[in-house]
Amino acid sequence: MSVALQVAITGLAAGGVYGLVAVGYSLVFRLTGTIAFAFGDLIGLGVFATLLVAVGTGPVSQTSVGGARYALAVLCGLLICVAVGVAGYLLVVEPFLLRGSTVGWIAGTLALAFAIRAVLQSVFPREAYVFPDPIPFERIGTDGFVEIGGASIQIRAFYVIAVAIGLALGAVWLLERTRIGRGLRAIAEDADGARLVGVPVDLFVPIAFGLVGAIAALAAIVASPSAPVTVETWPLVGVKGLAAAAVARFVLPWPALVAGLGLGVAEAAVAEVHVGSLQPGAGWSALLPLGLALAVLAARPPDDARDDGE
């Protein structure tokens, strides 16, 4: 029971981030029919831009930044994420969409991903960084852990889960209750029809590219103090989010979020669970869930994902 609870909480905390990334991939796909291959690196840019403003590129302890400066750093990180997301769409996606060049937008988004990664690697050359944590979770419970059902669980995990769910609810509200959200849904249904009835497609789609990156980056920033982060952390998170979105057939928003949560729990289970003498361990925790996602996709009959679930 204790192991199952540990796996569930830890997996849901990681899966909340994967789910929000999956929501971002799904929205971009439904709006444009493209895959944002630079999404993981874009999230990493938001995380490291926040780190840069908060403490620079040197060593950092979890208490080395004040609340006001941390809030400013988060705001700067999100604004940079939005700006690069919008510019990325306008410069490396839209021109090739207008020409009908699939190879063009794939190459463009991959080039953007490598460019972002190269910049981050040059600015942040150390092997790993500790992300500042303005919330003193270590003062709660026993050094930030609490015993529940015989399992020792990090209190921060509950915070990450709550933030992920809150951001998902916010995304649902944005899509269903606001003018831009209704416009985005109309574009996802029929871009030409939306344009005919006056929806500013050329404005709303770039904004969506920026916002989905910022939402996922905010969840990533909240989760970052849980463990040391590297430049390679977030591209891998992007791959996992893409796998979850594909399993959910890019259906918004809850199927994508639930698929991400499931992937996180599966990952935690592979890392923690013993099956007799077999214990795959952390080294396999990322590989096996992704392999399972690929198996699900391979076994599924072909269909048009953009029309599925409507």
Backbone bond lengths (Angstrom), bond angles and torsions (degrees), N, CA, C in turn:
res aa  C-N    CA-C-N  psi(-1)  N-CA   C-N-CA  omega(-1)  CA-C   N-CA-C  phi
1 M - - - 1.468 - - 1.532 110.71 -
2 S 1.348 115.84 -44.23 1.458 119.37 -178.49 1.522 111.73 -64.13
3 V 1.349 116.26 -40.23 1.459 120.22 179.21 1.526 110.23 -65.42
4 A 1.329 116.22 -42.62 1.464 120.33 -179.78 1.527 110.87 -62.20
5 L 1.335 116.70 -41.24 1.454 120.37 178.99 1.523 110.81 -66.24
6 Q 1.330 115.52 -42.44 1.467 120.23 177.88 1.526 110.44 -59.22
7 V 1.330 116.18 -46.14 1.464 120.75 -179.88 1.527 110.76 -63.13
8 A 1.331 116.22 -42.94 1.466 120.07 -177.14 1.530 111.44 -62.92
9 I 1.329 117.40 -49.35 1.464 120.49 -176.67 1.521 111.02 -67.56
10 T 1.339 116.00 -47.25 1.464 119.47 179.72 1.527 110.82 -62.07
11 G 1.335 116.34 -43.00 1.461 120.35 -179.26 1.510 112.78 -66.67
12 L 1.330 117.30 -38.71 1.467 119.83 179.57 1.525 111.33 -67.71
13 A 1.341 116.93 -34.43 1.462 119.79 178.46 1.529 110.55 -63.71
14 A 1.336 116.41 -47.42 1.470 119.42 177.79 1.525 110.77 -69.87
15 G 1.329 116.17 -40.14 1.455 120.20 -178.08 1.510 113.99 -66.42
16 G 1.341 117.13 -25.79 1.455 119.43 176.15 1.522 111.47 -62.06
17 V 1.331 116.04 -39.72 1.462 120.07 177.00 1.526 109.84 -68.27
18 Y 1.348 116.61 -45.56 1.468 119.53 179.04 1.524 110.48 -58.93
19 G 1.336 116.25 -39.24 1.456 119.88 -178.40 1.515 112.76 -64.92
20 L 1.329 116.80 -41.52 1.460 119.35 178.28 1.522 111.17 -66.60
21 V 1.340 116.36 -37.23 1.468 119.43 174.64 1.532 109.77 -62.76
22 A 1.329 116.47 -41.01 1.466 120.72 178.43 1.526 111.20 -62.82
23 V 1.332 116.88 -38.55 1.475 120.44 176.61 1.530 109.79 -61.52
24 G 1.337 116.56 -41.92 1.459 120.06 178.47 1.511 112.38 -62.52
25 Y 1.328 116.69 -46.63 1.465 120.30 177.19 1.525 110.83 -59.35
26 S 1.334 116.28 -42.16 1.459 120.36 -176.46 1.513 111.66 -65.91
27 L 1.344 116.45 -42.28 1.458 119.44 -179.67 1.528 110.74 -64.92
28 V 1.329 116.75 -44.92 1.467 120.47 179.04 1.528 110.64 -60.73
29 F 1.330 116.20 -42.98 1.462 119.52 -179.01 1.526 111.26 -63.83
30 R 1.312 116.88 -43.04 1.462 119.63 -177.62 1.523 112.30 -71.12
31 L 1.330 116.48 -28.47 1.462 119.46 178.51 1.520 112.46 -77.27
32 T 1.335 116.33 -38.07 1.467 119.59 -169.63 1.520 114.44 -126.34
33 G 1.340 118.08 -12.08 1.462 119.64 -175.42 1.516 112.82 74.36
34 T 1.340 117.55 16.10 1.461 121.16 -179.08 1.524 109.84 -115.51
35 I 1.342 115.63 162.21 1.458 122.91 174.35 1.524 108.15 -107.04
36 A 1.303 116.90 125.16 1.469 121.09 -178.29 1.529 109.24 -81.62
37 F 1.339 116.39 81.60 1.460 120.18 -175.38 1.527 112.67 -65.62
38 A 1.316 117.94 -16.94 1.471 120.69 178.34 1.522 112.32 -90.67
39 F 1.330 117.78 6.02 1.460 121.38 -172.40 1.529 112.14 -60.11
40 G 1.339 117.27 -46.38 1.460 120.22 -179.70 1.515 112.05 -62.03
41 D 1.335 117.13 -42.60 1.460 120.41 178.31 1.525 111.11 -67.86
42 L 1.333 117.45 -33.61 1.453 121.21 176.81 1.527 110.48 -63.63
43 I 1.322 117.10 -41.26 1.464 121.20 176.16 1.524 109.81 -62.69
44 G 1.349 116.10 -44.06 1.454 119.74 177.28 1.517 112.34 -59.29
45 L 1.338 117.06 -37.00 1.461 121.08 177.26 1.528 110.34 -61.47
46 G 1.328 117.00 -43.35 1.462 120.15 177.90 1.515 112.27 -62.34
47 V 1.339 116.48 -41.61 1.468 121.19 -179.85 1.527 110.63 -65.30
48 F 1.324 117.27 -48.62 1.465 119.79 -175.97 1.525 112.25 -75.47
49 A 1.322 118.28 -28.09 1.462 119.53 173.08 1.525 109.87 -65.31
50 T 1.321 116.72 -39.42 1.462 120.96 175.01 1.521 110.56 -61.77
51 L 1.326 116.80 -44.54 1.459 121.31 178.69 1.526 111.47 -61.68
52 L 1.328 116.50 -40.85 1.461 121.31 -178.78 1.528 111.34 -62.79
53 V 1.325 117.20 -45.72 1.462 120.89 -179.35 1.526 110.75 -69.59
54 A 1.339 116.88 -35.01 1.467 120.68 -175.62 1.522 112.27 -72.86
55 V 1.338 117.21 -48.22 1.468 119.50 -171.67 1.515 113.77 -139.39
56 G 1.323 118.88 -0.49 1.453 120.15 -176.80 1.515 111.70 83.52
57 T 1.317 116.60 -154.63 1.467 121.06 -176.02 1.522 112.65 -110.51
58 G 1.322 117.81 6.01 1.457 120.67 -179.76 1.509 112.18 -89.02
59 P 1.350 117.47 -174.77 1.464 121.44 178.26 1.523 111.01 -60.82
60 V 1.297 115.98 149.74 1.466 120.36 -177.47 1.521 109.23 -142.69
61 S 1.317 115.73 143.25 1.461 120.70 171.22 1.516 107.75 -105.61
62 Q 1.319 115.70 164.97 1.459 118.91 -175.14 1.529 112.67 -68.39
63 T 1.335 119.53 -13.14 1.451 121.28 -177.61 1.533 111.85 -114.62
64 S 1.343 116.81 18.41 1.461 119.37 -173.27 1.522 113.67 -90.96
65 V 1.303 119.23 12.31 1.459 121.43 -179.97 1.526 109.19 -140.87
66 G 1.329 115.67 137.78 1.449 120.39 179.21 1.515 112.22 -81.73
67 G 1.339 114.58 166.41 1.452 119.45 -176.57 1.514 113.85 -62.82
68 A 1.364 117.06 -42.10 1.461 120.39 -178.32 1.523 111.13 -65.89
69 R 1.331 116.25 -44.07 1.462 118.73 179.99 1.533 110.37 -67.34
70 Y 1.320 116.74 -36.60 1.463 119.83 178.90 1.528 110.14 -63.50
71 A 1.341 117.08 -43.60 1.467 120.46 178.68 1.523 110.81 -61.63
72 L 1.349 117.01 -42.21 1.456 120.53 176.94 1.526 111.03 -62.30
73 A 1.330 115.95 -40.81 1.463 120.39 179.55 1.525 111.06 -63.09
74 V 1.326 116.82 -42.86 1.473 120.79 179.10 1.520 109.81 -63.03
75 L 1.326 117.04 -43.75 1.465 120.55 179.51 1.527 110.53 -61.08
76 C 1.326 117.14 -44.66 1.472 120.54 178.91 1.521 111.10 -62.98
77 G 1.331 115.94 -42.75 1.462 119.67 179.48 1.519 112.26 -61.28
78 L 1.333 116.61 -41.90 1.459 120.28 -179.45 1.530 111.34 -69.84
79 L 1.339 116.86 -39.65 1.463 119.74 178.54 1.526 111.26 -63.83
80 I 1.331 117.03 -40.36 1.465 120.47 176.88 1.524 110.18 -63.97
81 C 1.326 116.00 -40.96 1.466 120.53 178.67 1.527 110.63 -61.53
82 V 1.331 116.70 -44.71 1.471 121.08 178.61 1.521 110.71 -62.80
83 A 1.327 116.07 -46.34 1.471 120.04 -177.38 1.517 111.93 -61.92
84 V 1.323 116.93 -45.14 1.468 120.11 -179.57 1.523 110.32 -69.43
85 G 1.333 117.76 -35.83 1.462 120.32 177.41 1.519 111.90 -63.05
86 V 1.337 116.54 -45.32 1.462 120.55 178.41 1.524 110.65 -64.21
87 A 1.345 116.60 -46.89 1.466 120.03 -179.79 1.518 111.06 -63.67
88 G 1.328 116.61 -37.80 1.460 119.74 178.86 1.514 111.91 -60.99
89 Y 1.335 116.44 -41.67 1.463 118.96 178.47 1.525 111.01 -65.49
90 L 1.328 115.88 -46.94 1.463 119.66 -176.07 1.529 112.83 -66.02
91 L 1.337 117.27 -32.09 1.466 120.66 -173.11 1.520 114.22 -97.56
92 V 1.340 117.65 -34.60 1.475 118.48 -172.55 1.524 114.28 -120.46
93 V 1.331 117.41 -2.12 1.472 119.01 178.48 1.530 110.43 -117.32
94 E 1.322 117.23 -57.79 1.461 120.83 -174.42 1.527 113.85 -57.74
95 P 1.347 119.87 -44.05 1.473 118.33 -178.82 1.526 112.40 -58.44
96 F 1.325 116.74 -37.24 1.466 119.63 -178.34 1.527 111.51 -79.74
97 L 1.331 116.90 -29.76 1.460 119.02 173.89 1.520 110.64 -63.96
98 L 1.317 116.12 -41.71 1.462 119.99 179.97 1.525 111.57 -63.85
99 R 1.331 116.61 -30.24 1.470 120.76 177.50 1.526 112.45 -87.47
100 G 1.338 117.32 -7.47 1.460 120.23 -177.21 1.514 112.83 71.56
101 S 1.339 117.53 28.11 1.463 122.01 -176.89 1.525 110.36 -100.49
102 T 1.335 116.56 101.54 1.457 120.84 177.35 1.522 111.45 -66.21
103 V 1.329 115.91 -43.89 1.464 119.95 178.57 1.526 110.71 -59.75
104 G 1.321 116.85 -35.53 1.452 121.20 -178.26 1.517 112.79 -63.13
105 W 1.362 117.27 -50.90 1.468 117.52 -178.12 1.519 111.96 -71.25
106 I 1.328 117.87 -30.26 1.471 119.08 175.11 1.525 110.06 -63.81
107 A 1.342 116.01 -49.15 1.464 119.92 179.46 1.526 110.93 -63.20
108 G 1.330 116.96 -38.01 1.451 120.43 -179.06 1.524 112.71 -65.30
109 T 1.337 117.14 -45.82 1.466 119.68 -179.27 1.528 111.19 -68.51
110 L 1.333 117.11 -35.80 1.467 119.57 176.61 1.530 110.83 -66.88
111 A 1.335 116.33 -39.99 1.463 119.85 177.51 1.528 110.65 -63.37
112 L 1.337 116.74 -39.65 1.460 120.34 177.47 1.528 110.35 -62.87
113 A 1.335 116.56 -41.35 1.464 120.55 178.92 1.524 111.12 -60.99
114 F 1.336 117.34 -46.09 1.459 120.65 -179.40 1.534 110.99 -67.24
115 A 1.329 117.00 -34.66 1.461 120.26 179.12 1.531 110.91 -65.99
116 I 1.327 116.23 -45.43 1.462 119.96 178.17 1.524 110.53 -61.07
117 R 1.327 116.37 -43.98 1.466 120.38 -178.56 1.523 111.23 -64.54
118 A 1.323 116.95 -39.76 1.462 120.44 179.49 1.522 111.02 -63.69
119 V 1.332 116.97 -41.55 1.460 120.72 178.54 1.529 110.24 -63.53
120 L 1.328 116.76 -45.17 1.460 120.06 -178.97 1.529 111.40 -64.54
121 Q 1.316 116.60 -40.38 1.464 119.57 179.72 1.519 112.22 -65.64
122 S 1.318 117.29 -31.57 1.464 119.90 179.08 1.525 111.69 -77.01
123 V 1.327 117.43 -33.67 1.464 121.14 -179.49 1.526 111.44 -83.33
124 F 1.343 116.51 -34.03 1.464 122.05 -178.22 1.534 109.48 -119.48
125 P 1.349 117.14 78.54 1.469 119.88 -172.72 1.518 114.90 -80.66
126 R 1.340 118.06 -13.04 1.466 119.23 -177.72 1.522 110.60 -68.32
127 E 1.344 114.81 158.63 1.466 119.98 -175.66 1.521 111.97 -64.28
128 A 1.327 117.74 -39.23 1.467 121.16 -179.29 1.523 108.96 -153.71
129 Y 1.329 115.12 158.80 1.455 121.47 -179.01 1.523 109.53 -131.47
130 V 1.332 115.43 144.82 1.460 121.08 173.90 1.515 107.79 -95.07
131 F 1.308 116.19 123.66 1.464 120.66 -176.93 1.524 109.18 -82.43
132 P 1.342 118.35 135.35 1.471 120.08 -179.04 1.519 111.69 -65.31
133 D 1.320 115.16 147.95 1.460 121.10 -177.93 1.521 108.73 -129.23
134 P 1.343 118.20 103.66 1.465 119.89 -177.78 1.523 113.59 -75.20
135 I 1.320 117.29 -13.08 1.467 120.83 -178.91 1.528 108.29 -96.35
136 P 1.332 118.97 120.24 1.477 121.03 -175.17 1.530 112.75 -78.89
137 F 1.327 116.99 68.15 1.452 119.36 179.65 1.520 111.99 -62.93
138 E 1.359 117.00 -24.98 1.464 119.57 -178.00 1.528 111.74 -67.29
139 R 1.335 117.53 -15.07 1.466 120.70 177.75 1.524 112.64 -86.19
140 I 1.320 116.33 -6.30 1.460 121.48 -178.62 1.523 108.84 -101.84
141 G 1.328 116.21 137.87 1.456 119.32 -179.37 1.514 110.85 65.15
142 T 1.323 116.34 -137.94 1.460 122.78 178.80 1.519 108.63 -108.41
143 D 1.333 115.70 96.27 1.465 121.30 -178.24 1.524 112.28 53.23
144 G 1.338 115.87 39.14 1.458 120.06 176.78 1.511 114.95 88.87
145 F 1.330 117.52 6.19 1.461 121.93 179.00 1.521 109.68 -118.98
146 V 1.322 115.71 152.50 1.455 121.50 178.00 1.523 108.88 -134.07
147 E 1.323 116.50 144.01 1.463 122.02 178.63 1.525 109.61 -90.15
148 I 1.323 116.92 121.55 1.465 122.64 177.11 1.519 108.33 -134.04
149 G 1.320 116.34 118.14 1.463 119.94 178.68 1.515 113.53 58.59
150 G 1.315 117.22 31.78 1.459 120.81 -179.71 1.516 114.14 84.61
151 A 1.319 117.34 -1.66 1.467 121.09 179.92 1.526 109.78 -104.50
152 S 1.324 116.85 139.80 1.458 122.54 176.19 1.524 108.05 -94.92
153 I 1.332 115.65 111.93 1.471 121.09 -171.77 1.519 109.70 -119.72
154 Q 1.331 115.70 135.98 1.457 121.44 178.19 1.525 109.38 -70.19
155 I 1.328 116.73 127.27 1.462 121.28 -177.74 1.523 110.84 -61.54
156 R 1.319 116.83 -34.09 1.468 120.74 178.93 1.528 111.38 -56.18
157 A 1.341 118.09 -30.95 1.468 120.62 -178.49 1.526 110.76 -59.15
158 F 1.333 117.53 -40.24 1.463 120.35 178.78 1.531 110.40 -65.36
159 Y 1.311 116.56 -37.43 1.458 121.49 178.29 1.525 110.65 -63.84
160 V 1.323 117.20 -44.90 1.468 121.07 -179.94 1.530 110.11 -63.38
161 I 1.336 116.96 -42.79 1.469 120.43 178.68 1.531 110.37 -61.18
162 A 1.336 116.24 -44.89 1.465 120.11 -179.03 1.528 110.99 -62.75
163 V 1.339 117.14 -42.93 1.464 120.17 179.44 1.526 110.70 -64.03
164 A 1.337 117.00 -43.35 1.464 120.55 -179.74 1.528 111.02 -60.90
165 I 1.332 116.54 -44.35 1.464 119.80 179.34 1.528 110.12 -65.99
166 G 1.342 115.91 -40.96 1.465 119.60 178.29 1.513 112.22 -61.56
167 L 1.343 116.68 -42.51 1.464 120.01 178.72 1.532 110.68 -66.49
168 A 1.339 116.61 -37.50 1.468 119.38 177.39 1.526 111.07 -63.81
169 L 1.336 116.41 -43.03 1.465 119.93 177.15 1.529 110.63 -63.32
170 G 1.340 116.04 -38.19 1.454 119.67 176.78 1.520 111.88 -63.61
171 A 1.344 116.42 -39.28 1.461 120.23 177.91 1.527 110.89 -64.72
172 V 1.342 116.00 -39.90 1.466 119.91 177.55 1.528 110.16 -63.16
173 W 1.329 116.27 -45.29 1.465 120.01 178.29 1.531 110.58 -60.24
174 L 1.334 116.19 -42.63 1.465 119.85 -179.89 1.521 111.43 -61.03
175 L 1.342 116.09 -42.03 1.455 120.19 -176.95 1.521 112.96 -73.57
176 E 1.346 116.39 -30.84 1.455 119.42 -171.98 1.523 114.39 -102.56
177 R 1.336 117.19 -22.86 1.465 119.31 -170.66 1.518 114.95 -116.73
178 T 1.317 118.37 -5.90 1.461 120.06 -177.42 1.530 110.82 -114.39
179 R 1.321 114.71 160.41 1.464 119.53 -179.97 1.520 111.37 -62.38
180 I 1.333 116.51 -45.27 1.457 118.50 -179.71 1.524 111.16 -65.33
181 G 1.342 116.46 -35.59 1.469 119.46 178.39 1.514 112.01 -65.46
182 R 1.339 116.26 -44.41 1.469 119.30 177.82 1.527 110.34 -64.52
183 G 1.335 115.49 -35.87 1.464 118.52 177.11 1.518 111.64 -64.92
184 L 1.340 116.92 -41.75 1.463 120.70 179.15 1.528 110.97 -64.20
185 R 1.322 116.68 -39.28 1.472 119.28 177.52 1.521 110.32 -64.86
186 A 1.327 117.25 -39.41 1.469 120.19 177.97 1.522 110.52 -64.33
187 I 1.333 117.08 -40.61 1.462 120.57 178.45 1.523 110.46 -64.31
188 A 1.343 116.34 -40.67 1.465 120.14 179.44 1.521 111.27 -63.28
189 E 1.334 116.42 -34.86 1.465 120.54 179.53 1.533 111.30 -73.68
190 D 1.330 115.89 -48.35 1.471 120.23 -176.06 1.526 107.79 -161.88
191 A 1.328 116.13 99.14 1.465 120.28 -175.70 1.524 111.71 -62.20
192 D 1.325 116.87 -41.91 1.466 119.61 -179.34 1.519 111.01 -66.23
193 G 1.341 115.87 -41.90 1.460 119.29 178.02 1.517 111.67 -64.47
194 A 1.345 116.71 -39.80 1.462 120.34 178.22 1.520 110.73 -62.84
195 R 1.315 116.85 -39.50 1.465 120.71 179.21 1.533 110.37 -64.51
196 L 1.328 116.48 -38.36 1.463 120.65 -178.14 1.522 112.28 -66.07
197 V 1.341 117.21 -33.30 1.463 119.79 -178.57 1.527 112.04 -90.98
198 G 1.322 117.48 9.32 1.452 120.44 171.42 1.509 116.67 99.47
199 V 1.336 118.60 7.52 1.468 120.24 177.11 1.527 108.37 -72.42
200 P 1.344 118.87 126.76 1.475 121.02 -179.71 1.526 111.34 -75.27
201 V 1.315 116.44 78.75 1.458 122.43 -175.06 1.525 111.32 -57.65
202 D 1.324 116.23 -43.86 1.466 120.30 -176.45 1.523 112.59 -66.51
203 L 1.317 117.67 -17.43 1.466 121.60 176.86 1.519 111.30 -95.31
204 F 1.345 116.20 -44.50 1.464 120.00 -173.45 1.527 112.98 -69.12
205 V 1.324 118.08 -38.44 1.471 119.77 -176.66 1.526 112.11 -65.26
206 P 1.342 120.22 -47.44 1.476 118.71 175.44 1.525 112.94 -59.82
207 I 1.340 117.00 -38.60 1.459 119.85 178.10 1.522 110.12 -61.50
208 A 1.333 116.70 -41.21 1.467 120.45 178.87 1.516 110.94 -62.04
209 F 1.334 117.82 -40.93 1.463 121.20 177.84 1.527 110.74 -57.94
210 G 1.325 116.24 -41.65 1.451 119.15 179.65 1.511 113.09 -72.13
211 L 1.334 117.17 -42.07 1.459 120.68 -175.24 1.519 112.68 -67.76
212 V 1.334 118.05 -40.90 1.463 119.09 -178.22 1.524 110.62 -64.43
213 G 1.332 116.51 -35.54 1.461 119.31 176.52 1.511 111.41 -66.43
214 A 1.328 117.27 -40.84 1.458 121.06 -179.37 1.523 111.44 -66.45
215 I 1.339 117.61 -40.55 1.466 120.75 -179.91 1.524 110.57 -62.86
216 A 1.335 116.16 -47.63 1.461 119.68 179.25 1.528 110.91 -66.45
217 A 1.337 117.10 -37.60 1.468 120.39 179.18 1.521 110.67 -64.56
218 L 1.325 118.20 -37.01 1.461 120.68 178.55 1.523 110.71 -62.73
219 A 1.330 117.05 -43.73 1.465 119.88 176.23 1.528 110.63 -62.52
220 A 1.340 116.56 -39.66 1.465 120.30 179.39 1.524 111.23 -65.46
221 I 1.329 117.65 -38.94 1.462 121.90 178.42 1.527 110.28 -63.38
222 V 1.320 116.07 -41.49 1.464 120.17 178.71 1.528 110.85 -63.87
223 A 1.341 116.92 -38.04 1.459 120.75 -177.47 1.527 113.17 -81.95
224 S 1.323 118.91 -18.22 1.466 122.06 -171.61 1.516 115.09 -60.46
225 P 1.354 120.71 -36.78 1.467 118.32 -179.45 1.527 114.22 -66.30
226 S 1.325 118.79 -8.07 1.460 121.00 -177.86 1.519 112.57 -67.31
227 A 1.325 118.42 -27.32 1.465 122.04 -176.65 1.522 108.63 -159.60
228 P 1.341 118.03 160.98 1.464 120.00 176.33 1.526 110.84 -58.23
229 V 1.335 116.23 143.02 1.462 120.67 -178.82 1.522 109.66 -115.40
230 T 1.318 115.56 149.90 1.454 122.04 176.94 1.524 108.56 -128.96
231 V 1.313 115.45 169.59 1.464 120.31 177.55 1.523 110.65 -61.92
232 E 1.343 117.57 -28.71 1.459 121.46 -177.70 1.527 113.39 -84.52
233 T 1.333 116.94 -7.35 1.469 119.86 -176.76 1.519 111.64 -62.47
234 W 1.317 117.07 -47.93 1.460 120.23 -168.17 1.521 114.55 -81.34
235 P 1.343 120.02 -31.28 1.469 117.36 170.07 1.523 112.62 -57.90
236 L 1.354 116.95 -37.56 1.462 119.93 177.21 1.517 111.06 -66.82
237 V 1.336 117.05 -39.22 1.464 120.35 175.33 1.530 110.05 -61.82
238 G 1.333 116.32 -37.61 1.456 119.68 176.55 1.520 112.56 -61.72
239 V 1.333 116.68 -40.63 1.467 120.74 177.82 1.530 110.32 -62.73
240 K 1.324 116.34 -42.69 1.466 120.03 179.92 1.525 110.83 -65.66
241 G 1.340 116.74 -40.62 1.455 119.49 176.82 1.517 112.15 -63.46
242 L 1.329 116.78 -38.08 1.461 120.94 177.65 1.523 110.86 -64.94
243 A 1.332 116.37 -40.42 1.470 119.76 177.59 1.522 110.56 -62.14
244 A 1.335 117.04 -42.75 1.458 120.42 178.92 1.533 111.02 -64.32
245 A 1.336 116.71 -41.90 1.466 119.96 178.84 1.521 111.11 -62.88
246 A 1.323 116.54 -40.32 1.465 119.96 -179.85 1.525 111.20 -66.38
247 V 1.347 116.84 -41.78 1.468 120.22 177.19 1.529 110.28 -60.88
248 A 1.333 117.11 -38.59 1.470 121.32 179.00 1.523 112.66 -80.47
249 R 1.355 117.18 3.71 1.462 122.83 -179.33 1.528 112.25 59.56
250 F 1.319 115.67 30.04 1.463 122.02 177.09 1.524 112.38 58.37
251 V 1.334 115.90 31.21 1.462 120.77 178.38 1.525 108.77 -88.28
252 L 1.328 117.22 133.50 1.460 123.89 -176.96 1.520 112.01 -103.67
253 P 1.378 115.12 156.77 1.463 124.36 -23.21 1.515 112.95 -94.47
254 W 1.368 115.41 -28.65 1.461 118.22 -170.02 1.521 114.26 -68.10
255 P 1.341 120.22 -39.66 1.474 117.47 177.57 1.525 112.78 -57.54
256 A 1.326 117.51 -40.90 1.463 120.32 178.75 1.522 110.80 -65.33
257 L 1.326 117.36 -42.94 1.459 120.51 179.69 1.523 111.26 -64.97
258 V 1.333 116.84 -44.52 1.469 120.38 -179.85 1.523 111.06 -63.83
259 A 1.330 117.31 -38.38 1.464 120.44 177.50 1.527 110.50 -62.27
260 G 1.333 117.04 -39.44 1.456 120.53 176.86 1.514 112.03 -65.02
261 L 1.325 117.02 -42.36 1.458 120.82 177.36 1.524 111.07 -62.03
262 G 1.332 115.90 -42.03 1.461 119.78 178.41 1.510 112.15 -63.26
263 L 1.329 116.44 -39.48 1.463 120.27 178.49 1.527 110.60 -64.51
264 G 1.331 116.88 -39.38 1.458 120.22 178.47 1.513 112.26 -64.54
265 V 1.330 117.32 -42.02 1.469 120.77 179.00 1.529 110.52 -66.65
266 A 1.340 116.73 -40.76 1.465 120.01 177.92 1.526 110.82 -62.17
267 E 1.303 116.37 -40.35 1.463 121.72 178.91 1.528 110.58 -62.79
268 A 1.344 116.47 -46.08 1.462 120.12 178.83 1.521 111.56 -64.57
269 A 1.332 116.95 -37.34 1.458 120.44 179.53 1.518 111.47 -64.31
270 V 1.319 117.47 -42.67 1.463 121.34 179.17 1.526 110.32 -62.24
271 A 1.333 116.50 -37.12 1.466 120.34 -177.23 1.528 112.53 -75.14
272 E 1.342 117.56 -29.82 1.459 119.89 -169.82 1.521 115.06 -109.86
273 V 1.326 117.92 -29.99 1.458 120.41 -168.55 1.527 111.35 -82.64
274 H 1.345 115.69 139.05 1.463 123.02 173.11 1.528 108.24 -100.20
275 V 1.310 116.58 135.65 1.463 122.01 172.37 1.525 106.34 -119.78
276 G 1.346 115.26 93.02 1.457 119.47 -172.81 1.519 110.15 64.76
277 S 1.298 116.55 -124.20 1.465 120.92 177.43 1.523 112.40 -90.04
278 L 1.341 116.39 -1.16 1.460 120.93 -177.54 1.521 110.13 -91.40
279 Q 1.325 116.17 123.50 1.456 122.59 173.41 1.522 108.20 -136.10
280 P 1.342 117.35 97.98 1.463 119.83 -176.07 1.523 113.29 -54.50
281 G 1.349 117.43 -41.14 1.459 120.38 177.51 1.516 112.98 84.35
282 A 1.350 114.11 174.38 1.462 120.61 -174.80 1.518 112.81 -63.85
283 G 1.338 116.87 -28.79 1.459 119.65 -178.90 1.514 113.23 -61.51
284 W 1.331 116.65 -27.69 1.467 121.39 -179.69 1.530 112.69 -99.69
285 S 1.327 116.93 -4.76 1.465 119.55 -171.69 1.524 113.25 -64.44
286 A 1.331 117.75 -30.33 1.466 120.02 178.05 1.520 111.51 -86.03
287 L 1.343 117.09 -32.73 1.454 120.62 -173.36 1.523 113.01 -74.33
288 L 1.332 117.32 -47.48 1.466 119.71 -173.56 1.526 113.30 -65.30
289 P 1.343 120.53 -44.90 1.473 118.27 176.69 1.514 113.37 -60.85
290 L 1.350 117.05 -39.56 1.462 119.44 177.75 1.522 110.79 -65.83
291 G 1.340 116.40 -38.00 1.464 119.65 175.86 1.515 111.33 -62.33
292 L 1.349 116.24 -39.87 1.464 120.34 177.24 1.522 110.84 -63.55
293 A 1.353 116.69 -41.14 1.470 119.99 177.94 1.520 110.97 -61.60
294 L 1.323 117.35 -41.88 1.456 120.94 178.04 1.526 111.13 -63.91
295 A 1.349 116.29 -38.92 1.458 120.13 178.68 1.526 110.99 -64.03
296 V 1.341 116.41 -40.80 1.465 120.52 178.21 1.521 110.64 -62.44
297 L 1.337 116.17 -43.24 1.465 120.47 179.70 1.518 111.22 -65.69
298 A 1.336 116.64 -39.85 1.462 120.25 -178.99 1.521 111.64 -67.10
299 A 1.335 116.49 -33.93 1.468 120.31 -177.54 1.518 112.58 -82.47
300 R 1.311 118.04 -13.98 1.458 121.80 -176.26 1.523 110.24 -80.16
301 P 1.324 117.73 136.81 1.464 119.47 176.22 1.518 110.92 -64.94
302 P 1.334 118.11 146.31 1.461 120.91 -178.30 1.512 111.44 -65.07
303 D 1.328 114.74 143.06 1.457 120.61 175.41 1.518 108.14 -158.69
304 D 1.294 115.45 175.55 1.457 120.42 178.30 1.521 107.86 -92.19
305 A 1.320 116.70 106.28 1.459 121.73 -175.54 1.515 112.29 -59.63
306 R 1.303 116.65 -30.67 1.471 118.58 -176.42 1.518 111.26 -73.26
307 D 1.310 117.22 -19.40 1.462 118.93 178.75 1.509 111.96 -100.39
308 D 1.360 117.03 -10.34 1.445 120.21 -173.47 1.533 110.21 -75.81
309 G 1.294 115.24 142.15 1.456 119.91 174.41 1.513 114.69 79.28
310 E 1.268 115.99 3.39 1.461 117.03 -178.98 1.511 110.54 -81.92
